[in-house]
Amino acid sequence: MTVATNGNHPATANGTNGYYHDSGIWKDAPVLTGSTKFEPLPDVKNIMITGGAGFIACWLVRHLTVTYPNAYNIVSFDKLDYCASLNNTRMLNEKRNFTFYHGDITNPKEVLECMERYNIDTVFHFAAQSHVDLSFGNSYGFTHTNVYGTHVMLESAKKVGIKRFIHISTDEVYGEVKDDDDDLLETSILAPTNPYAASKAAAEMLVHSYMKSFKLPVIIVRSNNVYGPHQFPEKIIPKFTSLLHRGRPVVLHGDGSPTRRYLFAGDAADAFDTILHKGTLGHVYNVGSYDEISNMELCVRLLKEMGIPNDTKADFDKWVKYTHDRPFNDHRYAVDGTKLRQLGWDQKTPFEKGLKITVDWYRVYGEKWWGNISSVLSPFPIVDRTGEAPEVVSDHEEISEQPQPAKDRASTFSPAQEVV
């Protein structure tokens, strides 16, 4: 266990872990945050944010650190897995109210030591394995991190008397929503359809049980898909942007018809800030976007944003290819965000604006932010954990000119499987 405090970079025993490498690229990048600012809460002082070097959490880490420099001390707690980077928060290293703590949520000693050392009173629990494709091949790992890790966090929070435990879940716990169904409320039944979503739903059950059994003060947040700068390019928007920037075609899973609602990361940071300051303990809040876009339509918009001609079918087919779908791919998710909007939050960034900000950022920084991302850009990359540090390895899936059905992988090695 190693701790970095106020600008001191952590190092492994032999100093070889690439995730600590500082290329200096972060020095030229803008410090991106949300836009909300509230009167600081008198009973909140030391905030622990798990997964703080990962995508969504790093936005909140930067936002709270910069927005409340004299009110809150922010401790970013992160294992530094393959999809995290210290570059996401290095610009905060000289801030007196920022600390990075290198720790694993599945290690009770590290979690408890962090909470006790920094007198943590508030927790935002983001840390999770979150890539659905990987969950089809290595569901044990998702259960270990997302369920057991959450259990460790809850038990530690109970021991030290945490005053607010804000658990970040996902809209995927509700399961698939049909095109003609109403948007789902916070009271809707959880019906997850993939191992990732199931692990997040199970984690929610633990959170709820600690609220009931031990009176732990909790809030649960279920958000739509978040996108924006700092997202590891295993997810569709940064992956496709990076491929097009390299002059390579993108590869859709299946026929490209599934839709997702996209929320810009700055708006997500504002939502979490609003929930911290105005949310009611014991409640669940959906964070909903207005922008619902199919994967196929996303390709059209990315080609346009990148200035790549796609007016004809021949042009489009040159840049958009296909591979088999996931074993099961939810057609759409749809949540009702009215409850959070009643607290004063609303989506501020339309998709067109957010996509431009994102594409521009990846054009400048995406190729260097995490080191070599070439292997990540394949349709179903594999995470190899057999070495000293996890390594993303390219798959060798068949690419087609036409949409493909889901592949029967019941008795074969999954290209999304983690090698352990």
C-alpha positions in Angstrom: 0.0 0.0 0.0 1.4 3.4 -1.0 0.0 6.8 -0.5 0.6 10.0 -2.5 -0.2 13.2 -0.7 -0.2 16.8 -2.1 1.8 16.1 -5.2 4.0 13.2 -4.2 3.7 10.5 -6.9 3.3 7.0 -5.6 5.7 4.3 -6.8 5.6 0.5 -6.7 8.3 -1.5 -5.0 10.3 -1.9 -8.2 9.1 1.4 -9.8 8.0 -0.3 -13.0 4.3 0.1 -13.0 3.4 2.1 -16.2 0.3 3.6 -14.6 2.5 5.9 -12.6 4.5 7.0 -15.6 4.3 10.8 -16.1 4.7 11.8 -19.7 3.8 15.4 -18.8 0.9 15.6 -21.3 -1.5 16.5 -18.5 0.3 19.9 -18.1 -1.1 21.1 -21.4 -4.6 19.8 -20.9 -7.5 22.0 -19.6 -8.7 21.3 -16.1 -12.2 20.2 -16.8 -14.9 20.4 -14.1 -18.6 20.9 -13.7 -20.3 24.3 -13.2 -22.3 24.0 -10.0 -21.4 25.6 -6.7 -23.3 25.4 -3.4 -23.0 26.7 0.1 -20.6 24.2 1.8 -22.2 21.7 4.2 -21.1 22.2 7.8 -20.9 18.5 8.5 -18.9 17.6 5.5 -15.1 18.1 5.5 -13.2 15.1 4.2 -14.6 13.3 1.1 -13.3 10.0 -0.1 -14.0 9.3 -3.8 -13.3 5.7 -4.8 -12.2 5.1 -8.4 -11.0 8.7 -8.4 -8.4 8.2 -11.2 -11.1 6.6 -13.4 -13.3 8.4 -15.9 -16.5 9.6 -14.2 -15.1 9.9 -10.7 -12.1 12.0 -11.8 -14.5 14.7 -13.0 -16.0 14.9 -9.6 -12.6 14.8 -7.9 -11.5 17.8 -10.0 -14.8 19.6 -9.6 -14.9 19.4 -5.8 -11.2 20.1 -5.3 -11.3 23.2 -7.5 -14.8 24.5 -6.5 -14.5 24.1 -2.7 -10.8 24.7 -2.0 -11.4 26.0 1.5 -14.3 23.8 2.5 -13.6 20.2 1.5 -10.6 17.9 1.5 -10.8 15.4 -1.4 -9.1 12.0 -1.1 -9.0 10.1 -4.5 -8.8 6.4 -3.7 -7.9 4.2 -6.7 -6.3 0.9 -7.5 -5.0 2.2 -10.8 -6.4 -0.6 -12.9 -5.9 -0.7 -16.7 -8.5 1.9 -17.4 -7.4 4.5 -14.8 -4.6 7.1 -15.0 -3.0 9.5 -12.7 -3.0 11.9 -15.6 -6.7 12.4 -14.8 -5.9 14.2 -11.5 -2.2 15.1 -11.7 -3.2 18.8 -12.3 -4.5 18.8 -8.7 -1.2 17.6 -7.2 -0.3 21.0 -5.8 -3.7 21.7 -4.4 -3.6 21.6 -0.6 -7.0 20.0 -0.3 -6.2 17.1 -2.7 -4.7 13.7 -1.8 -4.3 10.6 -3.9 -4.4 7.3 -2.0 -3.3 4.1 -3.9 -5.7 1.4 -2.6 -8.0 -1.4 -3.6 -11.7 -1.4 -2.5 -11.5 -5.2 -2.1 -8.7 -4.8 0.6 -10.4 -4.0 4.0 -7.2 -2.9 5.6 -6.4 -0.3 2.9 -10.0 1.0 2.9 -10.2 1.3 6.7 -6.7 2.8 6.9 -7.6 5.5 4.4 -10.9 6.3 6.2 -9.2 6.6 9.5 -6.1 8.4 8.4 -8.0 11.1 6.7 -10.9 11.2 9.1 -13.3 10.6 6.2 -17.0 11.7 6.8 -18.4 11.4 3.3 -17.9 8.7 0.6 -18.7 8.7 -3.1 -18.3 5.1 -4.2 -17.6 5.0 -7.9 -15.0 2.3 -8.1 -16.2 -0.7 -10.2 -15.5 -2.8 -13.2 -17.9 -1.3 -15.7 -17.2 -2.6 -19.2 -20.2 -4.8 -20.2 -18.3 -6.7 -22.9 -15.7 -7.9 -20.4 -18.4 -9.0 -18.0 -19.5 -11.7 -20.4 -16.2 -13.4 -20.2 -15.0 -12.7 -16.6 -18.1 -12.4 -14.5 -16.3 -13.6 -11.4 -14.1 -10.5 -11.5 -17.1 -8.2 -11.7 -18.7 -9.9 -8.7 -15.5 -9.6 -6.7 -15.0 -5.9 -7.4 -18.5 -4.6 -7.6 -20.2 -6.7 -5.0 -17.5 -7.7 -2.5 -15.7 -4.4 -3.0 -18.9 -2.5 -2.2 -19.4 -4.8 0.9 -15.9 -3.8 2.1 -16.7 -0.2 1.6 -20.0 -0.4 3.5 -18.5 -2.4 6.4 -15.6 0.1 6.7 -18.0 3.0 6.5 -20.1 1.5 9.3 -17.0 1.1 11.5 -15.8 4.7 11.2 -19.3 6.2 11.3 -19.5 7.8 7.9 -22.1 10.5 7.7 -22.9 10.2 4.0 -22.3 7.2 1.7 -23.3 8.0 -1.9 -23.2 4.9 -4.0 -22.9 5.3 -7.8 -24.9 2.6 -9.6 -26.2 2.6 -13.2 -29.4 2.7 -15.2 -28.5 -0.8 -16.5 -29.8 -2.3 -13.2 -33.4 -1.6 -14.5 -32.8 -3.8 -17.5 -34.0 -3.3 -21.1 -36.8 -0.8 -21.7 -39.0 -1.2 -24.8 -39.5 1.6 -27.3 -43.1 2.2 -26.2 -42.5 1.9 -22.5 -42.5 4.8 -20.1 -39.3 6.1 -18.6 -38.5 4.2 -15.4 -38.8 5.8 -12.0 -36.5 5.2 -9.0 -39.1 2.9 -7.6 -39.1 0.6 -10.7 -38.2 -3.0 -10.4 -34.5 -3.9 -10.9 -34.2 -6.5 -13.7 -30.5 -6.6 -15.0 -29.8 -8.6 -18.1 -25.9 -8.9 -18.1 -23.3 -9.9 -15.5 -22.1 -6.3 -15.0 -25.6 -4.9 -14.4 -26.4 -7.8 -12.1 -23.3 -7.1 -10.0 -24.3 -3.5 -9.7 -27.9 -4.5 -8.7 -26.4 -6.9 -6.1 -24.2 -4.1 -4.8 -27.3 -1.9 -4.4 -29.0 -4.6 -2.3 -26.0 -4.5 0.1 -26.2 -0.8 0.3 -29.9 -1.0 1.1 -29.3 -3.7 3.7 -26.7 -1.5 5.5 -29.1 1.4 5.6 -31.8 -0.8 7.1 -29.7 -3.0 9.5 -27.1 -0.5 10.6 -28.8 2.9 9.8 -25.9 3.8 7.5 -26.8 7.1 5.8 -26.8 6.2 2.1 -27.9 7.6 -1.2 -28.0 5.6 -4.4 -27.5 7.2 -7.8 -28.4 5.6 -11.2 -27.0 7.4 -14.2 -27.4 7.2 -18.0 -24.3 6.6 -20.1 -21.7 9.3 -19.3 -19.3 10.4 -22.0 -16.6 13.1 -22.4 -12.8 13.7 -22.1 -10.8 11.4 -19.9 -12.8 8.3 -20.7 -10.7 5.2 -21.4 -11.1 4.3 -25.1 -12.7 0.9 -24.5 -16.1 2.7 -24.6 -17.7 3.5 -27.9 -17.3 7.3 -28.2 -13.6 7.6 -27.4 -12.8 4.3 -29.2 -14.6 5.3 -32.4 -13.1 8.8 -32.3 -9.6 7.4 -31.9 -10.1 4.9 -34.7 -11.3 7.6 -37.1 -8.5 9.9 -36.0 -6.1 7.2 -37.1 -7.8 6.9 -40.5 -9.3 3.5 -39.6 -13.0 2.4 -39.9 -15.1 1.9 -36.8 -16.6 -1.6 -36.0 -20.2 -1.8 -34.8 -21.5 -4.7 -32.7 -24.5 -6.3 -34.4 -26.6 -4.1 -36.5 -26.0 -0.8 -34.6 -29.6 -0.4 -33.7 -29.4 -0.3 -29.8 -29.8 3.2 -28.4 -28.3 4.8 -25.3 -29.0 8.1 -23.5 -25.8 10.1 -23.3 -24.9 12.6 -20.6 -21.8 14.8 -20.7 -19.4 14.3 -17.9 -19.5 17.9 -16.8 -23.3 17.6 -16.3 -22.8 14.3 -14.4 -20.3 16.1 -12.1 -23.0 18.7 -11.5 -25.5 16.0 -10.7 -23.3 14.4 -8.0 -22.5 17.8 -6.6 -26.2 18.6 -6.4 -27.0 15.3 -4.7 -24.2 15.8 -2.2 -25.6 19.2 -1.2 -29.3 18.8 -1.7 -30.1 15.1 -1.8 -32.0 13.3 0.9 -30.4 10.5 2.8 -32.1 7.1 2.1 -33.2 8.1 -1.4 -32.4 7.0 -4.9 -31.8 9.5 -7.7 -31.9 8.8 -11.5 -29.6 11.0 -13.5 -31.3 11.3 -16.9 -30.3 12.7 -20.2 -32.5 14.0 -23.0 -30.2 12.7 -25.8 -31.1 9.2 -26.9 -28.9 8.0 -29.9 -28.5 4.7 -31.6 -25.0 3.3 -32.2 -25.6 3.7 -36.0 -26.6 7.4 -35.6 -23.6 7.9 -33.4 -21.3 6.8 -36.3 -23.0 9.4 -38.5 -22.4 12.2 -36.0 -18.8 11.2 -35.4 -18.0 11.1 -39.1 -19.6 14.6 -39.4 -17.7 15.9 -36.4 -14.4 14.5 -37.8 -15.1 16.1 -41.2 -15.2 12.7 -43.0 -17.6 12.5 -46.0 -20.5 10.1 -45.4 -23.3 11.5 -47.6 -23.4 8.4 -49.8 -23.7 4.7 -48.8 -20.3 4.0 -50.3 -18.7 6.7 -48.2 -20.5 5.5 -45.1 -19.6 1.8 -45.8 -15.9 2.7 -46.1 -15.8 3.9 -42.5 -18.4 1.7 -40.7 -17.9 -2.1 -40.5 -19.5 -4.8 -38.4 -18.8 -7.7 -36.1 -21.0 -10.1 -34.1 -23.1 -8.6 -31.3 -22.8 -9.2 -27.6 -24.4 -12.5 -26.4 -27.2 -10.2 -25.3 -27.4 -6.5 -26.0 -30.1 -4.4 -24.3 -31.9 -2.4 -27.0 -32.3 0.7 -24.8 -32.3 2.1 -21.3 -34.6 5.0 -20.3 -34.9 6.5 -16.8 -37.0 9.4 -15.6 -34.8 12.1 -14.0 -37.6 14.3 -12.6 -36.8 13.7 -9.0 -33.2 15.0 -9.4 -34.4 18.0 -11.5 -36.7 19.0 -8.6 -33.5 19.6 -6.7 -32.4 22.1 -9.3 -30.2 20.1 -11.5 -30.7 19.8 -15.3 -28.7 18.7 -18.3 -26.9 21.8 -19.6 -24.8 20.3 -22.4 -26.6 19.2 -25.6 -25.1 16.2 -27.3 -23.8 18.1 -30.3 -21.7 20.5 -28.0 -20.5 17.7 -25.7 -19.5 15.5 -28.7 -17.4 18.4 -30.2 -15.7 19.0 -26.9 -15.0 15.3 -26.6 -13.7 14.7 -30.1 -11.5 17.8 -29.9 -10.0 16.5 -26.7 -9.2 13.1 -28.1 -7.7 14.5 -31.2 -5.1 16.3 -29.1 -4.6 14.1 -26.0 -6.2 10.7 -26.6 -3.3 8.9 -28.2 -0.9 9.8 -25.3 -3.0 10.0 -22.2 -2.9 6.3 -21.3 0.2 5.3 -23.3 -0.2 3.0 -26.3 -4.0 2.4 -26.8 -3.7 0.4 -30.1 -4.8 -2.9 -28.5 -7.8 -1.2 -26.9 -9.3 -0.2 -30.2 -10.2 -3.7 -31.4 -14.0 -4.7 -31.2 -13.6 -7.0 -28.2 -10.3 -6.4 -26.4 -9.1 -8.8 -23.8 -7.6 -7.8 -20.4 -4.7 -10.0 -19.5 -4.0 -10.0 -15.8 -1.4 -12.8 -15.7 1.6 -10.3 -15.6 2.7 -7.8 -13.0 0.2 -5.2 -14.3 -3.0 -5.8 -16.3 -2.5 -5.5 -20.1 -5.1 -4.9 -22.8 -4.7 -7.3 -25.7 -6.4 -7.1 -29.1 -8.9 -9.7 -30.1 -9.0 -11.4 -33.5 -12.7 -11.2 -34.3 -14.1 -11.4 -37.8 -15.0 -8.1 -39.4 -17.8 -7.9 -42.0 -19.2 -5.4 -44.4 -22.8 -6.3 -43.3 -24.5 -6.3 -39.8 -23.9 -9.5 -37.9 -26.1 -11.5 -35.4 -24.9 -12.4 -31.9 -22.4 -15.2 -31.9 -23.1 -18.4 -30.0 -20.2 -18.5 -27.6 -21.6 -20.9 -25.0 -18.9 -23.5 -25.5 -16.1 -21.3 -26.9 -13.6 -18.8 -25.5 -15.1 -15.4 -25.2 -13.1 -12.7 -26.9 -14.2 -10.4 -24.1 -12.8 -12.8 -21.5 -10.2 -11.5 -19.1 -7.1 -13.8 -18.9 -6.3 -14.4 -15.2 
